[in-house]
Amino acid sequence: MHGLARFTLLPFVASLLVISPAHAQQQQGRPTARVKTLAPPGAIRPTGTWNLGTRAGDFVFVAGMRGIDPATNTLVQGDEARVLQAFLNMKLIAESEGAKLGDTVRLVVYVTDMFRFRPLVNKAQEKLWGAGPYPPRTIIEVTRLNQDDIVEVEGTFYAPVKRAPRIATSKTPVAKAK
């Protein structure tokens, strides 16, 4: 009996090995890539082992953006201009996936001097978000940022994926005979 059970389970186990999760998703009409890497035109060029952002489902995650001019890939001159540019770089990536600043779920801002740069972060947010509402924000003072920059801002955005409309069917349930 033990040998018979092994032969009965063998086709079942083999079918589990053949049908991978990606294959199962394709069968259900879903895309196989679950996380999309973002690199929109006009954005800065990452240096190193990171990317600008990702989309996972209905959310867009933008990596820490600094005050880099996308045209030259160099730091913008002037503290206020640099802080604003960091936010504009984040905004460009979010907008490439259909998100607006009003869709911001969370911001994290890193500054190298809270006393000097938090007012500039507030000013940039007032310029971009107007009178609000403002997104939840965490601002953290750090010792140092890449290239001795003064600010880095990362954001999470809600941007629902455009789904195909459901097609109504004319199937009516069949009444069961008694």
Summary of the structure (lengths in Angstrom):
residues: 178
radius of gyration: 24.6
end to end distance: 42.7
largest distance: 82.4
contacts: 441
relative contact order: 0.15
helix: 35%
strand: 22%
